[in-house]
């Protein structure tokens, strides 16, 4: 299940990159120096590509959260890294405890 979600997430990431690169550059430099002409066009309804990008970005975030939640459930069943290391090193001589 996790590998399927990772594959879907990679595909969504590639589609998202392509959708962002295909969009027309407004050139406002993050909204700085926008003239009145550009201000009215910024309020207009977004194009198909803008809506498509927002949908893909939302799906990407949902998929990423799902991957994290699934991997957290699997981690709860296992031991911590320190506990595993102590079990592996149990055959080695131990340092005496100070009194």
C-alpha positions as CSV (number, residue, x, y, z in Angstrom):
1,X,0.0,0.0,0.0
2,X,2.8,2.4,0.9
3,X,4.7,1.7,-2.3
4,X,1.5,2.4,-4.3
5,X,1.0,5.7,-2.6
6,X,4.7,6.6,-3.1
7,X,4.3,5.9,-6.8
8,X,1.2,8.0,-7.0
9,X,2.9,10.8,-5.1
10,X,5.8,10.8,-7.6
11,X,3.5,10.9,-10.6
12,X,1.5,13.8,-8.9
13,X,4.8,15.6,-8.3
14,X,5.8,15.3,-12.0
15,X,2.4,16.5,-13.1
16,X,2.5,19.4,-10.7
17,X,5.9,20.5,-11.9
18,X,4.8,20.4,-15.5
19,X,1.6,22.3,-14.7
20,X,3.5,25.0,-12.9
21,X,6.0,25.3,-15.8
22,X,3.2,25.6,-18.4
23,X,1.5,28.5,-16.6
24,X,1.9,32.0,-17.9
25,X,4.2,34.2,-15.9
26,X,2.5,37.2,-14.5
27,X,5.9,38.8,-13.7
28,X,4.7,40.8,-10.7
29,X,7.7,39.5,-8.5
30,X,5.4,38.2,-5.8
31,X,3.0,41.1,-6.2
32,X,5.5,43.9,-5.9
33,X,5.1,46.7,-8.4
34,X,1.8,45.6,-9.8
35,X,0.0,48.3,-11.8
36,X,-3.8,48.9,-11.8
37,X,-4.2,47.0,-15.1
38,X,-2.6,43.8,-13.6
39,X,-4.6,44.2,-10.4
40,X,-7.9,43.8,-12.1
41,X,-6.7,40.8,-14.1
42,X,-5.5,39.2,-10.9
43,X,-9.1,39.2,-9.6
44,X,-10.4,37.5,-12.7
45,X,-11.4,33.8,-12.5
46,X,-8.5,31.5,-12.8
47,X,-7.9,29.6,-16.0
48,X,-8.2,25.9,-16.4
49,X,-4.5,25.4,-15.8
50,X,-4.6,27.3,-12.5
51,X,-7.5,25.3,-11.3
52,X,-5.8,22.1,-12.5
53,X,-2.6,23.0,-10.6
54,X,-4.5,23.7,-7.4
55,X,-6.3,20.3,-7.6
56,X,-3.1,18.4,-8.3
57,X,-1.3,20.3,-5.4
58,X,-4.2,19.3,-3.1
59,X,-4.0,15.7,-4.1
60,X,-0.2,15.8,-3.7
61,X,-0.5,17.1,-0.1
62,X,-3.2,14.6,0.8
63,X,-1.1,11.7,-0.6
64,X,1.9,12.9,1.3
65,X,0.0,13.1,4.6
66,X,-1.4,9.6,3.9
67,X,2.2,8.2,3.3
68,X,3.3,9.8,6.6
69,X,0.4,8.4,8.6
70,X,0.9,4.9,7.2
71,X,4.6,4.9,7.9
72,X,4.0,6.1,11.4
73,X,1.7,3.2,12.1
74,X,4.4,0.8,10.9
75,X,7.0,2.5,13.0
76,X,5.0,2.0,16.2
77,X,5.2,-1.7,15.8
78,X,8.9,-1.8,15.6
79,X,11.5,-0.9,18.2
80,X,13.6,2.2,18.4
81,X,17.0,2.3,16.8
82,X,18.7,2.4,20.2
83,X,16.9,-0.7,21.4
84,X,17.9,-2.6,18.2
85,X,21.5,-1.5,18.7
86,X,21.6,-2.7,22.3
87,X,20.3,-6.1,21.2
88,X,22.9,-6.4,18.5
89,X,25.7,-5.3,20.9
90,X,24.7,-7.6,23.8
91,X,27.3,-10.2,22.8
92,X,30.1,-7.6,23.2
93,X,31.7,-7.0,26.6
94,X,29.9,-4.4,28.6
95,X,31.5,-1.5,30.5
96,X,31.1,-2.1,34.3
97,X,28.6,0.1,36.0
98,X,30.1,2.6,38.5
99,X,28.9,2.5,42.1
